[in-house]
Amino acid sequence: MVMRALLVMLVAGAALAPEALAQAKKIKIGVVYDYSGPLAGGGSDLHALGAKIMIDHFAKRGGVEGYQIEAIYADAQSKPDVAINEAVRLIEQEQVDMLLGFYSSAQCVPVAARIEQLRKFMWITTCISSAVLENRNLKYVFRAQPSGRQFGLMSMEFIARNAKAKLGKEPKDLKVAIIHEDGAYGIDVSKGNEEGARKAGFNLVLKEGYAATAPDLASLVIKLKRARPDVLFHTGYNPDIALFLRQAREQGLRFSALVGHGAGYGVYDKLKEAIGKDVNHIFNVDPISIWLANEKALRPELPPMIKMVGDEYEKARPGAVIKSAHVGMAASNTYVFMTEVLPRAIKKYGGIDADSLRKAALEVDLPEGATMLGFGVKFLGDGAMAGQNERAFPVIVQYIDDKAHVVWPKSLQHREPVLPLPSSSPYAAN
């Protein structure tokens, strides 16, 4: 009887062993954002929060396909060299299986090359510069976000389509100015802006970059006053945007519309903190806030996820006037990795190495409405923009009385844009 009991226990143990072994498997994810320095408050810490909310969600559920999830967080400190060093440290010392995150394009460009050299998988939730991927033939770097060029083209198309009806001018008679921080992010968006301006036939009266760390932008304001643009297109982070807008008001710069492009323009609370009610009627280009998405057009499993992210956001940052699109962006793009790439790599390709993750990523084929951001996902496997999600697109919102309204494209529009700036704005031309 004793021998029979022991035999039963041994057989049962043998049957459980594979399951127990599977549960012991783990994927270590190195997560890199800016938790300190100027980029932190400019939006990076919000992306970090969105990614963490989603990583924690799957970790609490027991992981993915038998793999437990362990995240190791690193602070890039708003410095490209620190971002590179932290990425290498996570790979070589912490033995992470992949890296996720990255807010600043100035960091993404060199980090992507280094991670590729080390043959590790990089999942970009945020940085948008085309230079991260363009003509680099990277195998293991993937970005779910739209590119900076798309941001720049969309804002120009938006103004071109509304020039005659809203601003009373033919595109050829509309004077536009492009200003931008002179890092990879600002340069890329400005190139899209310039391309779009030429396509629309606008009169480009000024295009100028500046250092995001510049202590004074008064000379730029003076140049803009001389050029007298009808519409100003601006790409920057947070401190530089606040500085520019304050100095523009002080020096009496006037225009009919201001279109920002993500980053600092996507953090409404910081904008309002810096310039108060002057934030009214400013436009911003970004992937749609998941809290503004048309839930009826999304897959049925996504609205509950959006609610979960919103609830966790509120716990972490109670009292936000407008929930930042940044949190939802990182949460959605992390969700795509957790639900589409990782399980496919494990089930179909047998693991979590860079090649398995790459093969899985290239097979993702999601139509519009299949992500919380509304766009679909299909990565380019080769060509000039290999690793880019070709189905991603941004939208344009306008801030009015502490609310963000989608005003472009027409298919997703919540309301008509207010153009030109009303006389209540200190920047209004009339």
Order of alpha helices (4+ residues) and beta strands (2+ residues): alpha-beta-alpha-beta-alpha-beta-alpha-beta-beta-alpha-beta-alpha-beta-alpha-beta-alpha-beta-alpha-beta-alpha-alpha-alpha-alpha-beta-beta
